[in-house]
Amino acid sequence: MTSSVPEGTSPPSPMAGPRIEPRVALSIRELTKRYGSVAAIDRLSLDIASGEFLSLLGPSGSGKSTILMAIAGFVDPDGGDILLDGQPVGGLPPEKRGFGVVFQGYALFPHMTVRGNIAYPLKLRGIRGAELDRRVERAIDLVHLQAFAGRMPRQLSGGQQQRVALARALVFDPAVVLLDEPLSALDKKLRAELQFELKSLHQRLGTTFVNVTHDQEEAMTMSDRIVILRDGRVQQIGTPDALYNTPATRFVADFLGRANFLEGEAGPVSGGCLTIGIDGAGVRHRLRDSEPRMGRTALLALRPERLSVLAPDAAVGDRNRVEGRVVTSAFVGSQHIHVVETPLGVLEAHTPAFGAGVLRKPGEAVALAWPWDGGVLVEDR
């Protein structure tokens, strides 16, 4: 849970030299913050590697913003340690910690131009003259605001204000940049565009970024690793690919994307496949080494895009198959969404719209099919 090495990395070859572990930039040890009887942060421990883009992801009230504000120094924790390059910073005021911070509302000075806002952190650090000008121009170039440097914040769009806030956080070359839902105030299309801009900027700079978001797509697009939080506790840490394809719990599978859940009696294992009995029907699941071994019951998480929607008499070969009737359906651009009532419960299927033919209508009989390795066993918590 507290490894500083991004998960999903392949082990070195036996012929390779000694593995070089990434340097830990930021360490959090047993961090705790309570508001009355509620633990906003509950003994959190985490290592963040130098140059990593790490996102704290969770629902409202999961503690993600409190964690970020505690790192920044705007929230006083009740216990635990925060270390930058191995040195404790918990006793320092925010301005002495040296973190760049981008707030949700940007927090730009309305009476200063773009250039003035970006220069402000340098002036606080006693930087003047040609060195200040050089750094400010470099930061303006980084966020592509050369044509807007003389404007006031009120003369900028939301996306441009976000770029100013980011440039201000980067201008003094901080070791770590803290991002508090920086894209949440933008419309969906602009938010998607800026996700890739921010990811590209991070890759060019190599600075450590710690991002807070409640947007699953944003976290998966930008992050090297994601920390999924619930009630101030870590539920799972991993790469976007690992978390999506091999969630450990029902909560993680349900929160990160969408999932169908099939629960039944764990039966015999044959040919590497577990049989799960659900209301007299048998579902086969190919076991993975990383999956938890079930007791009497098994809970299978099945992503909607793993399901095929077929004619009721279609042959499916070596796949699971269940018949049902369409409850509702929708066309959402790239996908057809079908909600189907089956003997296994109500299942949701997402299929590519291109080349799929007409959308199935409510009441229409269909068959759903998915491969034996299409799901993943998860813990029921």
C-alpha positions in Angstrom: 0.0 0.0 0.0 2.8 2.4 0.7 5.3 1.4 -2.0 7.0 4.3 -3.7 7.3 2.4 -7.0 4.4 2.7 -9.4 2.5 -0.5 -9.6 2.3 -2.4 -12.8 6.0 -2.2 -13.5 7.6 -5.4 -14.8 10.4 -7.0 -12.7 13.9 -6.7 -14.1 15.4 -9.4 -16.3 17.8 -11.8 -14.4 20.5 -10.5 -16.8 19.7 -6.8 -16.0 21.7 -4.7 -13.7 20.5 -3.7 -10.2 17.2 -2.0 -10.3 17.2 1.8 -9.6 14.3 2.6 -7.3 12.7 6.0 -8.0 13.6 8.6 -5.4 10.8 9.3 -2.9 9.8 13.0 -3.2 7.0 13.1 -0.6 6.3 10.8 2.3 3.1 10.8 4.4 3.3 8.7 7.6 0.2 7.9 9.8 -1.4 11.2 8.9 -4.6 11.7 10.9 -7.2 14.5 11.1 -10.4 14.4 13.0 -13.4 16.7 13.1 -15.2 15.7 16.3 -16.0 12.0 16.0 -15.4 11.9 12.2 -11.9 10.9 10.9 -11.4 13.0 7.7 -7.9 11.3 7.4 -7.4 8.0 9.2 -3.8 7.1 9.7 -2.8 7.6 6.0 0.6 6.4 4.9 1.8 7.0 1.3 5.1 7.5 -0.6 5.1 9.6 -3.8 8.0 9.1 -6.2 9.9 12.0 -7.7 8.4 13.0 -11.0 5.2 11.1 -10.4 1.7 12.3 -11.3 -0.4 10.9 -8.5 -4.2 11.5 -8.1 -6.2 11.3 -4.9 -9.6 10.1 -6.1 -12.8 9.5 -4.1 -16.4 10.6 -3.5 -17.3 13.7 -1.5 -16.2 13.3 2.1 -13.5 10.8 1.4 -10.8 13.1 2.7 -8.9 13.8 -0.5 -9.0 17.6 -0.2 -8.2 17.5 3.5 -5.1 15.4 2.7 -3.9 17.9 0.1 -4.5 20.9 2.4 -2.6 19.2 5.2 0.3 18.6 2.8 0.2 22.3 1.8 0.0 23.4 5.4 -3.5 24.9 5.4 -4.9 22.2 7.6 -3.2 21.2 10.9 -3.3 17.4 11.3 -3.9 15.8 14.6 -1.0 13.3 14.1 1.5 11.9 11.7 4.4 13.2 9.6 4.8 14.8 6.2 8.3 14.6 4.8 9.8 16.3 1.7 13.0 14.6 0.5 13.1 12.9 3.9 12.9 16.2 5.9 9.8 16.9 8.0 7.8 19.9 6.9 4.8 19.5 9.2 5.9 22.3 11.5 6.4 24.9 8.7 3.9 27.5 7.6 2.6 27.1 4.0 4.9 29.7 2.5 8.0 27.9 3.9 7.1 24.5 2.5 8.0 25.4 -1.1 5.0 23.7 -2.7 3.3 25.1 -5.7 -0.5 25.1 -5.2 -3.3 25.4 -7.7 -6.6 26.0 -6.1 -10.0 25.0 -7.3 -11.1 28.6 -7.8 -7.7 29.7 -9.2 -7.3 32.4 -6.4 -5.8 35.0 -8.9 -5.3 38.6 -7.7 -8.0 40.6 -9.6 -5.9 43.8 -9.6 -2.8 42.2 -11.1 -2.2 41.4 -14.8 -1.3 37.8 -15.9 2.3 38.7 -15.7 1.9 40.3 -12.3 0.1 37.2 -10.9 2.8 34.9 -12.2 5.6 37.1 -10.8 4.1 37.4 -7.3 5.7 34.2 -5.9 9.1 35.2 -7.1 8.8 38.6 -5.5 7.9 37.0 -2.2 11.2 35.0 -2.5 13.2 38.2 -3.1 13.8 37.6 -6.8 14.0 40.8 -8.9 15.2 42.2 -12.2 16.3 40.2 -15.1 16.0 36.8 -13.3 12.4 37.5 -12.4 11.6 38.5 -16.0 13.3 35.4 -17.4 11.4 33.1 -15.1 8.1 34.8 -15.7 8.5 34.7 -19.5 9.4 31.0 -19.3 6.3 30.2 -17.2 4.1 32.2 -19.6 5.6 30.3 -22.6 4.9 27.0 -20.8 1.2 27.6 -20.6 0.9 29.4 -24.0 -0.3 32.7 -22.7 2.2 35.0 -24.5 -0.7 37.0 -26.1 -2.5 37.5 -22.8 0.4 38.6 -20.5 -1.0 42.1 -20.1 -4.6 41.2 -19.4 -6.4 41.2 -16.1 -8.1 38.0 -14.8 -11.6 39.3 -15.6 -10.6 39.5 -19.2 -9.7 35.8 -19.4 -11.7 32.7 -20.0 -11.9 30.0 -17.3 -9.3 27.9 -19.2 -6.9 30.8 -19.5 -7.3 31.6 -15.8 -6.5 28.0 -15.0 -3.3 28.3 -17.1 -2.3 31.5 -15.1 -2.8 29.7 -11.8 -0.7 26.8 -13.1 2.1 29.1 -14.3 2.1 30.9 -10.9 2.5 27.5 -9.2 5.4 26.5 -11.4 7.3 29.7 -11.8 9.6 29.2 -8.8 10.5 25.6 -9.7 8.8 23.8 -6.7 9.7 20.2 -6.0 6.0 19.3 -5.7 2.9 20.9 -7.3 -0.4 20.3 -5.4 -3.6 20.5 -7.6 -6.9 20.9 -5.8 -9.5 19.9 -8.5 -8.0 22.5 -10.9 -10.3 21.6 -13.8 -13.7 21.2 -12.0 -15.0 24.7 -12.9 -14.6 24.2 -16.6 -17.1 22.8 -19.1 -16.7 19.1 -20.2 -15.0 19.7 -23.6 -12.5 22.2 -22.2 -11.8 20.0 -19.2 -11.0 17.1 -21.5 -8.6 19.3 -23.6 -6.8 20.6 -20.6 -6.4 17.1 -19.1 -4.0 16.3 -22.0 -2.3 19.7 -21.8 -1.6 19.2 -18.1 -0.4 15.6 -18.7 1.9 16.8 -21.5 3.2 19.7 -19.3 4.0 17.2 -16.5 5.9 14.9 -18.8 8.0 17.8 -20.1 8.8 19.2 -16.7 9.2 16.0 -14.7 7.9 17.8 -11.6 6.0 15.8 -9.0 2.3 16.5 -9.2 -0.3 15.5 -6.6 -3.8 16.0 -7.9 -7.2 15.9 -6.1 -10.2 15.0 -8.2 -13.6 13.3 -8.0 -13.6 12.7 -11.7 -12.7 9.1 -12.6 -11.9 9.9 -16.2 -9.7 12.8 -15.3 -7.7 10.7 -12.9 -7.3 7.8 -15.4 -6.2 10.2 -18.2 -3.5 12.1 -16.3 -2.2 9.9 -13.5 0.8 7.5 -13.2 -0.9 6.1 -10.1 -4.3 6.7 -8.4 -5.1 6.5 -4.7 -8.7 5.6 -4.2 -10.0 6.9 -0.9 -13.1 6.2 1.2 -13.8 7.7 4.7 -10.3 9.0 5.0 -8.7 5.6 4.3 -6.9 4.1 1.3 -9.0 1.5 -0.5 -6.5 0.6 -3.3 -3.4 2.2 -5.0 -2.3 1.4 -8.5 -1.9 2.4 -12.1 -5.1 3.3 -13.9 -4.9 0.1 -15.9 -4.5 -2.1 -12.8 -7.3 -0.4 -10.8 -9.7 -0.6 -13.7 -9.0 -4.2 -14.8 -8.2 -5.7 -11.4 -10.1 -3.9 -8.7 -9.7 -5.4 -5.2 -13.2 -4.6 -3.8 -16.8 -3.9 -4.8 -16.3 -0.3 -3.9 -13.3 0.2 -6.2 -14.9 -1.6 -9.1 -18.1 0.4 -8.7 -16.5 3.8 -8.1 -13.9 3.6 -10.9 -16.1 3.1 -14.0 -19.2 1.0 -14.1 -19.6 -2.7 -13.2 -22.1 -5.5 -13.0 -21.9 -7.7 -9.9 -22.7 -11.4 -9.9 -22.8 -13.1 -6.5 -23.2 -16.8 -6.1 -21.9 -20.0 -4.6 -18.3 -20.8 -5.2 -18.2 -24.2 -6.9 -15.5 -26.5 -8.1 -12.4 -25.4 -10.1 -11.7 -27.2 -13.3 -9.2 -26.3 -16.0 -8.3 -23.1 -14.2 -12.0 -22.0 -14.1 -14.2 -21.5 -11.1 -17.9 -22.3 -11.4 -20.1 -19.8 -9.7 -23.7 -21.0 -9.0 -26.3 -18.3 -9.3 -30.0 -19.3 -8.9 -29.4 -22.7 -10.5 -27.2 -21.3 -13.4 -23.5 -21.8 -13.7 -21.1 -19.0 -14.6 -17.5 -19.9 -15.4 -14.6 -17.6 -14.4 -11.0 -18.1 -15.3 -8.9 -17.6 -12.1 -6.0 -15.2 -11.9 -3.1 -15.6 -9.4 -3.7 -12.1 -8.0 -7.4 -12.7 -7.1 -8.6 -13.4 -3.6 -9.6 -17.0 -2.9 -13.3 -17.1 -2.1 -15.0 -19.0 0.7 -18.5 -20.3 0.2 -19.6 -17.4 -1.9 -17.9 -15.5 -4.8 -18.5 -12.0 -6.0 -17.6 -11.3 -9.7 -17.2 -7.8 -11.1 -18.0 -7.6 -14.8 -17.4 -4.4 -16.8 -20.3 -3.6 -19.2 -18.0 -3.3 -22.2 -17.0 -7.0 -21.8 -20.6 -8.1 -22.6 -21.8 -8.8 -26.1 -25.5 -8.3 -27.0 -26.6 -11.0 -29.4 -29.7 -12.6 -30.9 -31.3 -15.0 -28.5 -30.5 -18.0 -30.6 -26.8 -17.0 -31.3 -24.1 -19.5 -30.5 -21.3 -18.1 -28.3 -18.7 -20.9 -28.2 -16.4 -21.0 -25.1 -18.1 -18.0 -23.4 -20.7 -17.5 -20.7 -24.2 -16.9 -22.0 -27.5 -15.8 -20.5 -30.8 -14.9 -22.1 -32.9 -11.9 -21.2 -35.1 -9.0 -22.3 -34.1 -5.4 -22.9 -35.4 -3.1 -20.1 -34.0 0.1 -21.7 -31.5 1.2 -24.2 -29.7 4.3 -25.3 -27.4 5.6 -28.0 -24.5 7.7 -26.6 -22.4 8.5 -29.6 -19.6 5.9 -29.5 -21.6 3.3 -27.7 -24.9 1.5 -27.4 -26.1 1.0 -23.8 -28.5 -1.9 -23.1 -30.0 -2.7 -19.7 -31.2 -6.3 -19.7 -33.2 -8.3 -17.3 -31.8 -11.8 -16.9 -32.0 -14.8 -14.6 -28.7 -13.5 -13.1 -30.1 -10.1 -12.4 -30.2 -6.8 -14.3 -27.1 -6.5 -16.4 -25.7 -3.4 -18.3 -23.9 -3.9 -21.6 -21.9 -1.3 -23.5 -21.1 -2.1 -27.1 -19.4 0.0 -29.8 -22.1 1.8 -31.8 -20.2 1.8 -35.1 -21.1 -1.3 -37.2 -23.4 -2.6 -34.4 -26.6 -2.2 -36.4 -29.9 -0.9 -34.9 -30.3 -0.3 -31.2 -32.3 -3.1 -29.4 -35.7 -1.9 -28.3 -37.2 -2.4 -24.8 -38.9 -5.8 -24.5 -36.8 -7.3 -27.2 -35.3 -10.8 -26.4 -31.5 -10.9 -26.5 -28.6 -13.0 -25.3 -25.6 -11.6 -23.4 -22.2 -13.3 -23.7 -18.8 -12.7 -22.1 -15.5 -14.5 -22.0 -14.5 -16.7 -19.0 -11.7 -14.2 -18.2 -14.0 -11.2 -18.7 -14.6 -10.6 -15.0 -12.6 -10.3 -11.8 -13.3 -11.6 -8.3 -13.5 -8.9 -5.7 -14.1 -8.6 -2.0 -17.5 -7.6 -0.9 -16.6 -4.3 0.8 
